[in-house]
Each structure stands twice: as C-alpha cells, then as structure tokens.
Amino acid sequence: MAERNKRRNRRTASRALALLVLAVALPALPALAADQGTGPGSGPDASQDASPDVRPPVARVEVEGHESLSSREVAGIVVPDLDLPFDEVALSAGADSLVSRLAEVGRPFARVGIEWSEADDGVSVLVTVDEGPEVRLGSVDLEGVESIALERVAAHVDLSPGDVVTADALARDIETLVREYADSGRPFATVTPASANLGEDGRLRLGISVDEGIETTFADIVVSGNDVTKPYVIERESGIKTGELYSASTIEGVRPRLERLELFRHVSEPVVAVDPATGAATVGIEVEEGTSNRISGVLGYIAVPGQDEGELTGRLDIALMNIAGTGRQATAEWVRPNPFETRISFSYREPWLLGAPIDVGLWGSQSIRDTIYTTTEGDIYVMARMGDATRVTWSVGALRYVPGAADESTSVSYRTALTTEYDTADVPANPTRGISAIGFLEYAAKEERDSGDRYTSATVKLRGATYVSTRPRQVVAFEARLESIVSTEDPIPFHELLVLGGASGLRGYPEEFIRGDQIAMGQVEYRFILGRYSRALAFVDVAWFRRSGSNPAEDIKLGYGIGLRAETRLGIIGVDYGLREGAGVLDGSLHVGLVREF
C-alpha cells in the first residue's frame, strides 16, 4: 500500500508540474479563465434573469463549438448536477474548470462563453467553446543531465517535436524521466521547469532542469520476522544485490518475488534508509512466516451410470518446501486415478547452484496398472530463472515399460524436454490479476528390447491462464490447454497417450477419462474471493480430443458445476461437484481435497 501511495503521489506531482510548465509557457492563460463573458449580461435574455429569492434548477445544457471533448463531458464540467438550484458563482467556476480541462488536452488558448435564460421548466444554459489553436512541441532542452545519456532519455519519452502538448503527455514524460533516474541509482533526482516559451512559429520550447541527486547503491539488507528461513535465502530471493546501483523497480519487486515462494504468510513493503553522505541504501525486509510444509489429499467419488455403487479415486502428496530453512524442496506423491492403476512419485530440488539463480533437481515415478503393465521413469533437470516472471527448464530422462503379458516386449525410452514458464499472477493462492503461460516440448527415442524395433515421438504442450477482476473480490479465471503427440509407432501405446479428466481438468468425469494423441481444453471459473485462501466458484469445462491410428476416436465433452475452497483449522478444504453433459443433478462427480500445512 505504501508503495502504491508513493507512485500515486509521484503521478500527481508530475501532472502538477506539467500544468505549471503550461502556465509558464502561456502567461495569458490565467487571464483567459477570468475573461469568460460569464454572467447574466452575456445572455440574450438577461432581463429574464431569475430573482435572487427564486432559484430554479438548470433544466438543460447545450454545447457549441467543441471538438476535443464530448458534449456530455463539457456539460458535466460546467454544470455537474442538474438537480441543484441555479447558481451563477458555481456556473462561473464550472467555466474556469472547462478552460483548465481544455488546456490539459492541448488547447490552452480556449475561450468559453456562457449564456443562460429562464424557461418554464428551469434555466437553459448555452456553453459556447472557442478552442483556439493547438500547442505543439518545438524543442526540449535538458540541463543537468550527466549520468544518463540523452539518447537513452529520448527513447523513453512519448512527446516528440511536432506533437500536441497536453498536460497528461507532459506529466507522463516527466514521470518517465524521474523513474529512469530512480532505476539508475538516482532516487533523489528532481525535475523542474527552467524555461518555457512560444516561438515565432507558435511551437513550445521547453527548458527542463534536472538535479540528479547523489548516486545511491544497495548496502545492507536487514531481514526480520524469520524464525525458520535463513536470512541469506530471503536476501537472494529478494533480487537485491549488495553493491549494485539502487533501482526503484527492484525495490517494488521484492514483495511479489518473496510471496511467489509460498513460504511466508505476509511480506511487508521494503523500507529503505539512505545515508546522505555516502549514498548507501539499507533495505529492511519484514516477513511473517507461514508453515511451508504441507500434506494434501483428494478423494474423488465417480458415479457410474447403470451401477448402484460408484468408484473411489484419490491422491495424497507431501511437500517439504523449505527444508531446514534453506529453500530446498522435496515431494512425495501417491495417486490412484482409477480402481485399476496406482502411481507413486518423488522429487527433490536444490536451489541456487553455486550462488547463481539456477536450480537443479530430479524426479522419479512408478505406475502399476493391474497386471497389464508397469512403468518406471525418471528425469534430472536444470532450471534457470530469467527475471522475476520467467523460468526455463531443460531435462533429460528415461522410461522403462514392462508388460504383464508374455507376448509383449519390454521397452526403454530416452527423452529430453524444454519447458518455459511465465507467471505474473499477483497472489499464488487466489490470484486476482495477471497471466501465466507454460510451453513444453519433448523428444523421445524408444527401443523394444525383444524385437529391436525403434520409434521416435515428439510431444508439445501449451497452457495459459489469465485472471480478470470484474468487481471487488470477484474474479473471472480463464484457462486454455493444448497438447499433441506425434509418433512413428502406430498405434501409440496406451500408457503414452495424453490424458485429461477429473479434478485437474474436465471436472464431472473420472480421472484420466480422456486419452488421445491430441487434446484441447478450455476452463472458465467465476470466483468470489472470501479470504486469502478461500473462494466460492462456478465453473464450465470444455474438452476436445482425437485419437488417430488404427483405433481412431474424436469427441467433445462438457463439464460444469460449483466449488468451494475454505481455510479451516484442519487446513484448506476444497470441494468441487461437477456434472457431465446429460447427467442428472445427483449423478455428478464429487472431489474433496484437504491441504494441511505443518
């Protein structure tokens, strides 16, 4: 909140400075505002001016001669409220406000005339606008610029010679200049107008004086509120590097960077103290730690048409997100997507290899599907952080397939994959704005041990989500997914097909209900935010799939329903009730989940 207030104050100051520049450049402007021709003598029916004791309301406002502003905006400025009694003083003030507004949009020579007359239903007001010529920029002379190249400044401003000069455009450029200094180690730079004149060609010549202030660098980082997490973990994840030039953008990014770690219940805006003698900036970061380890489970009940009893599915996973306060992570998961299959998996990640923003890790999994087959797979990966929102991961791994039938062949696949992630969501648990996107590309080469046959395949997965706040504490979440696999093997083996269904996608259907070589899905959720971790929602899921080869299939599936996420003493409880297309109200799929932090 404090940082938002500072940005708001900076914008207000920049806009006020822009108006000051226009006032300096155009000394006749104040006189124009006073010479409106406003008053009862200006109207053709001045003799009909209302008695001081009788104050009829303004019945209508007509506008003539305007171009830069709409009739509705002009009328609203001059007479903000038609229901109030007619007031000459207020009308004159409205005319002054209109002159100021026209100056803001590049018409500082505008003149406004006001006439009024009394009618049976009230006072009729006529506003006549003479906008005058536009003011265009001739040249800008910057004085005092030393640490930043003029070409660099020019690349970040909008106004160019010949452009119409408005207060908003000037304010944006002044703020851009101040911001450029704040991101270049000069947070105390000030910008003031030195001169402003209209040339013989009618163009505005501005002289801007810059006081760059002292050069500031990041010095000490003081961390408080952390009982488990090591201070150096918070320091490195903050993005602040001791000895580097001060950057306002870096400071503004500290809080969202730390919140995305999901290690802290609350992160305060950083506090900066600068030694005026040395320019050394000490940054204070206060956090409130949460319980970063968690255990979560999902229980699913799928109604089976034509049967009295449904099917139970489930998942249980344990995540250690901050081992010994070092930011190291480990997970273990058990999944039963259907009554015939069980999977177990684990992972480990080591962050910041050799002090660089690079993580390394490994992942392994085994899946047993009754007596049909067993798969064992694993990957090792390297993940590089590129800025605050982007991560790129490269992995290599292998998968071993062991069939349950004697007439099938054991096979081994070797694979490599590249994943790119982009995430600007504001709050991980309950985002209200931002976007996220994931791109995945994998190449695999398989060999069957008995026959020696070789096959290759390529898999592409794209996923994106965006969050739009419609009203306070109401958010629409859109998500889209597109996946495709191409293989030289026909048909593609059952265990290699892409899957969709259940709690993670296409609610209202069993887990992994869809299998195909091409799948696409769209999800829309309307969320009512109830708390930091709580929300109620209504959803619609639509999925399409196609399976090629010797066993072709293609279809579109629809699921819809309601859900709830609630923070309780037991943990975060999630409930989704989904209905498939054509199902009755009582024939839906119920997914109940619990996330318990410890």
Residue pairs with C-beta under 8 A, 6 or more apart in sequence:
1 269
2 269
3 251
3 252
3 255
3 269
10 175
10 178
11 171
11 175
14 171
14 172
14 174
14 175
14 178
15 167
15 168
15 171
17 170
17 171
17 174
17 191
17 192
17 193
18 167
18 168
18 169
18 170
18 171
18 174
19 103
19 104
19 167
20 193
21 170
21 193
21 196
21 206
22 29
22 103
22 108
22 135
22 165
22 167
22 170
22 196
23 29
23 30
24 193
24 195
24 196
25 108
25 135
25 196
25 197
25 198
25 204
25 206
26 103
26 108
26 109
26 135
26 198
28 109
29 99
29 103
29 108
32 99
32 109
32 110
32 111
33 95
33 96
33 99
33 100
35 111
36 92
36 95
36 96
36 99
36 111
36 112
36 113
36 114
37 113
37 114
38 88
38 91
38 92
38 95
38 112
38 113
38 114
39 88
39 92
39 114
40 46
40 49
40 88
40 116
42 113
42 114
42 115
43 49
43 115
43 116
43 117
43 126
44 115
44 117
45 117
45 118
48 117
48 118
49 118
50 56
50 86
50 118
50 123
55 85
55 86
55 87
56 85
56 86
56 118
56 122
56 123
57 82
57 83
57 84
57 85
57 86
57 122
57 123
58 79
58 82
58 84
58 86
58 122
58 123
58 124
58 125
59 82
59 119
59 121
59 122
59 123
59 124
60 82
60 122
60 124
60 125
61 75
61 78
61 79
61 82
61 125
61 126
61 127
62 124
62 125
62 126
62 127
63 71
63 74
63 75
63 126
63 127
63 129
64 126
64 127
64 128
64 129
65 128
65 129
65 130
65 131
66 74
66 129
66 131
67 131
68 102
68 105
68 106
68 107
68 131
69 101
69 102
69 105
73 101
74 98
74 127
74 129
75 127
77 94
77 97
77 98
77 101
78 91
78 94
78 95
78 97
78 98
78 114
78 125
78 127
79 91
79 94
79 125
80 94
84 90
86 116
86 122
86 123
91 114
91 116
91 125
92 114
95 112
95 114
95 127
98 110
98 112
98 127
98 129
99 110
99 111
99 112
102 108
102 110
102 112
102 129
102 131
103 110
103 167
104 166
104 167
104 168
105 166
105 167
105 168
106 134
106 135
106 164
106 165
106 166
107 131
107 132
107 134
107 135
108 132
108 135
109 131
109 132
109 133
109 135
110 129
110 130
110 131
110 132
111 129
111 130
111 132
112 127
112 128
112 129
112 130
113 127
113 128
113 129
113 130
114 125
114 126
114 127
114 128
115 125
115 126
115 128
116 123
116 124
116 125
116 126
117 123
117 124
118 124
133 202
134 164
135 164
135 165
135 198
135 202
135 203
135 204
136 162
136 163
136 164
136 165
136 202
136 203
136 204
137 159
137 160
137 161
137 162
137 163
137 164
137 165
137 203
137 204
137 206
138 161
138 199
138 201
138 203
138 204
138 205
139 161
139 203
139 205
139 206
140 159
140 205
140 206
140 207
140 208
141 194
141 195
141 205
141 206
141 207
141 208
142 150
142 153
142 208
142 210
143 194
143 207
143 208
143 209
143 210
144 209
144 210
144 211
144 212
145 153
145 210
145 212
146 212
147 181
147 184
147 185
147 186
147 212
147 215
148 180
148 181
148 184
152 180
153 177
153 180
156 176
156 177
156 180
157 173
157 176
157 177
158 169
158 172
158 173
158 176
159 165
159 169
159 170
159 173
161 203
163 169
165 204
174 191
174 208
177 191
177 208
177 210
178 189
178 190
178 191
179 248
181 187
181 189
181 210
181 212
181 213
182 189
182 246
182 247
182 248
183 247
183 248
183 249
184 245
184 247
185 215
185 216
185 217
185 245
185 246
185 247
186 212
186 213
186 214
186 215
186 216
186 246
187 213
187 216
187 246
187 248
187 274
188 213
188 214
188 216
188 274
189 210
189 211
189 212
189 213
190 210
190 211
190 213
191 208
191 209
191 210
192 208
192 209
192 211
193 206
193 207
193 208
193 209
194 207
194 208
194 209
195 205
195 206
195 207
196 204
196 205
196 206
196 207
197 204
197 205
198 204
198 205
199 205
214 276
214 279
215 245
215 279
216 245
216 246
216 274
216 279
216 280
216 281
217 243
217 244
217 245
217 246
217 279
217 280
217 281
218 240
218 241
218 242
218 243
218 244
218 245
218 246
218 281
218 283
219 242
219 275
219 280
219 281
219 282
220 242
220 280
220 282
220 283
221 235
221 238
221 240
221 242
221 282
221 283
221 285
222 282
222 283
222 284
222 285
223 231
223 234
223 235
223 285
223 286
223 287
224 284
224 285
224 286
224 287
225 286
225 287
225 288
225 289
226 234
226 287
226 289
226 325
227 289
228 289
228 292
228 322
228 325
229 263
229 264
229 287
229 289
229 292
229 322
229 325
229 327
230 325
230 326
230 327
233 325
233 326
233 327
234 258
234 285
234 287
236 352
236 355
237 257
237 258
237 261
237 327
238 254
238 257
238 258
238 270
238 283
238 285
239 250
239 253
239 254
239 257
239 388
240 250
240 251
240 254
240 283
246 281
251 270
251 272
251 283
253 388
254 267
254 269
254 270
254 283
254 285
255 267
255 268
255 269
255 270
256 388
256 426
257 388
258 264
258 267
258 285
258 287
259 267
259 427
259 428
260 423
260 428
261 327
262 290
262 292
262 321
262 428
262 429
263 289
263 290
263 292
263 321
263 322
263 327
264 287
264 288
264 289
264 290
265 288
265 289
265 290
266 287
266 288
267 285
267 286
267 287
267 288
268 285
268 286
268 287
270 283
270 284
270 285
271 283
271 284
271 286
272 281
272 282
272 283
272 284
273 281
273 282
273 284
274 280
274 281
274 282
275 281
275 282
290 597
291 597
291 598
292 321
292 322
292 597
293 318
293 319
293 320
293 321
293 322
293 597
293 598
294 318
294 319
294 321
294 571
294 595
294 596
294 597
294 598
295 316
295 317
295 318
295 319
295 595
295 596
295 598
296 315
296 316
296 317
296 319
296 571
296 593
296 594
296 595
296 596
297 314
297 315
297 316
297 317
297 593
297 594
298 314
298 315
298 503
298 574
298 591
298 592
298 593
298 594
299 312
299 313
299 314
299 591
299 592
299 593
300 312
300 313
300 314
300 502
300 503
300 510
300 511
300 589
300 590
300 591
300 592
301 310
301 311
301 312
301 313
301 589
301 590
302 310
302 311
302 312
302 313
302 509
302 510
302 511
302 589
303 310
303 583
303 586
303 587
303 588
303 589
304 310
304 311
305 583
305 587
311 338
311 339
311 510
312 336
312 339
313 336
313 337
313 338
313 339
313 502
313 510
313 511
314 335
314 336
315 333
315 334
315 335
315 336
316 333
316 334
317 331
317 332
317 333
317 334
318 331
318 332
318 333
319 329
319 330
319 331
320 328
320 329
320 330
320 331
321 329
322 328
322 329
323 329
323 330
326 351
327 351
327 352
328 348
328 349
328 350
328 351
329 347
329 348
329 349
329 351
329 361
330 346
330 347
330 348
330 349
331 345
331 346
331 347
332 344
332 345
332 346
333 343
333 344
333 345
333 346
334 342
334 343
334 344
335 342
335 343
335 344
335 345
336 342
336 343
337 343
337 502
337 510
337 511
337 512
338 510
338 511
338 512
340 369
340 370
340 372
341 367
341 368
341 369
341 370
342 367
342 368
343 365
343 366
343 367
343 368
344 365
344 366
345 363
345 364
345 365
345 366
346 363
346 364
346 365
347 361
347 362
347 363
347 364
348 361
348 362
349 359
349 360
349 361
349 383
350 359
350 360
350 361
351 359
352 358
352 359
353 359
353 360
357 384
357 385
358 382
358 383
358 384
358 385
359 382
359 383
359 385
360 380
360 381
360 382
360 383
361 380
361 381
361 383
362 378
362 379
362 380
362 381
363 378
363 379
363 380
363 381
363 397
364 376
364 377
364 378
364 379
365 375
365 376
365 377
365 378
366 374
366 375
366 376
366 377
367 374
367 375
367 495
368 374
369 495
370 404
371 404
372 403
372 404
372 405
373 401
373 402
373 403
373 404
373 408
373 495
374 401
374 402
374 404
375 399
375 400
375 401
375 402
375 495
376 399
376 400
376 402
377 397
377 398
377 399
377 400
378 397
378 398
379 395
379 396
379 397
379 415
379 417
380 395
380 396
380 397
381 393
381 394
381 395
381 396
382 393
382 394
382 395
383 391
383 392
383 393
384 391
384 392
384 393
385 391
386 392
389 422
389 423
389 424
390 420
390 421
390 422
391 420
391 421
392 418
392 419
392 420
392 421
393 417
393 418
393 419
393 420
393 421
394 416
394 417
394 418
394 419
395 416
395 417
395 419
396 414
396 415
396 416
397 414
397 415
397 416
397 417
398 412
398 413
398 414
398 415
399 412
399 413
399 415
399 444
400 410
400 411
400 412
400 413
401 410
401 411
401 412
401 413
401 493
401 495
402 410
403 409
403 410
409 448
409 449
409 450
409 451
410 448
410 449
410 450
411 446
411 447
411 448
411 449
412 446
412 447
412 449
413 444
413 445
413 446
413 447
414 444
414 445
414 446
415 442
415 443
415 444
415 445
416 442
416 443
417 440
417 441
417 442
417 443
418 440
418 441
418 442
419 438
419 439
419 440
419 441
420 438
420 439
421 436
421 437
421 438
422 435
422 436
422 437
422 438
423 434
423 435
423 436
423 437
424 434
424 435
424 436
425 431
425 433
425 434
425 435
425 436
425 465
425 467
426 432
426 433
426 434
427 532
429 532
429 533
430 475
430 527
430 529
430 531
430 532
430 533
430 534
430 535
430 565
431 467
431 475
431 477
432 467
432 469
432 475
432 529
433 467
433 468
433 469
434 466
434 467
435 464
435 465
435 466
435 467
436 464
436 465
436 466
437 462
437 463
437 464
437 465
438 461
438 462
438 463
438 464
439 461
439 462
440 459
440 460
440 461
440 462
441 458
441 459
441 460
442 458
442 459
442 460
443 456
443 457
443 458
444 456
444 457
444 458
444 459
445 454
445 455
445 456
446 454
446 455
446 456
446 457
446 489
447 453
447 454
448 454
455 487
455 488
455 489
456 487
456 488
457 485
457 486
457 487
457 488
457 489
457 492
457 496
458 485
458 486
458 487
459 483
459 484
459 485
459 486
459 498
460 483
460 484
460 485
461 481
461 482
461 483
462 481
462 482
462 483
463 479
463 480
463 481
463 482
464 479
464 480
465 477
465 478
465 479
465 480
466 477
466 478
467 475
467 476
467 477
467 478
468 475
468 476
468 478
469 475
470 476
473 528
473 529
473 530
474 526
474 527
474 528
474 529
475 526
475 527
475 529
476 524
476 525
476 526
476 527
477 523
477 524
477 525
477 527
478 522
478 523
478 524
479 521
479 522
479 523
479 524
479 525
480 520
480 521
480 522
480 523
481 500
481 505
481 519
481 520
481 521
481 522
482 519
482 520
483 498
483 518
483 519
483 520
484 498
484 517
484 518
484 519
485 492
485 496
485 497
485 498
485 517
485 518
486 517
487 496
487 517
490 549
490 550
491 549
491 550
491 551
492 517
492 549
494 515
497 515
497 516
497 517
497 547
498 515
498 516
498 517
498 518
498 519
498 545
499 512
499 514
499 515
500 506
500 512
500 513
500 514
500 519
500 521
500 543
500 545
501 509
501 510
501 511
501 512
501 513
501 514
501 543
502 509
502 510
502 511
502 512
502 513
502 589
502 591
503 511
503 576
503 591
503 593
505 521
505 523
505 541
505 543
506 513
506 514
506 521
506 541
506 543
506 557
506 559
507 539
507 541
507 559
507 561
507 563
507 576
507 578
507 589
507 591
508 541
508 559
508 560
508 561
508 578
508 579
508 580
508 583
508 588
508 589
509 557
509 559
509 578
509 580
509 589
510 589
513 557
514 543
514 545
514 557
515 545
515 547
516 545
516 546
516 547
516 553
517 546
517 547
517 548
517 549
518 545
518 546
518 547
518 548
519 543
519 544
519 545
519 546
520 543
520 544
520 545
521 541
521 542
521 543
521 544
522 541
522 542
522 543
523 539
523 540
523 541
523 542
524 539
524 540
525 537
525 538
525 539
525 563
526 537
526 538
526 539
527 535
527 536
527 537
528 535
528 536
528 537
529 535
530 536
530 566
531 567
532 567
533 565
533 567
533 572
534 565
534 566
534 567
534 572
535 564
535 565
536 562
536 563
536 564
536 565
537 562
537 563
537 564
537 565
538 560
538 561
538 562
538 563
539 560
539 561
539 562
539 563
539 576
539 578
540 558
540 559
540 560
541 558
541 559
541 560
541 578
542 556
542 557
542 558
542 559
543 556
543 557
543 558
543 559
544 554
544 555
544 556
544 557
545 553
545 554
545 555
545 557
546 552
546 553
546 554
547 553
547 554
557 580
557 581
558 580
558 581
559 578
559 579
559 580
559 581
560 578
560 579
561 576
561 577
561 578
561 579
561 588
562 576
562 577
563 574
563 575
563 576
563 577
564 573
564 574
564 575
565 572
565 573
565 574
566 572
566 573
566 574
570 594
570 596
571 594
571 595
571 596
571 597
572 594
572 595
572 596
573 592
573 593
573 594
574 591
574 592
574 593
574 594
574 595
575 590
575 591
575 592
575 593
576 589
576 590
576 591
577 588
577 589
577 590
577 591
578 588
578 589
578 591
579 585
579 587
579 588
579 589
580 587
580 588
580 589
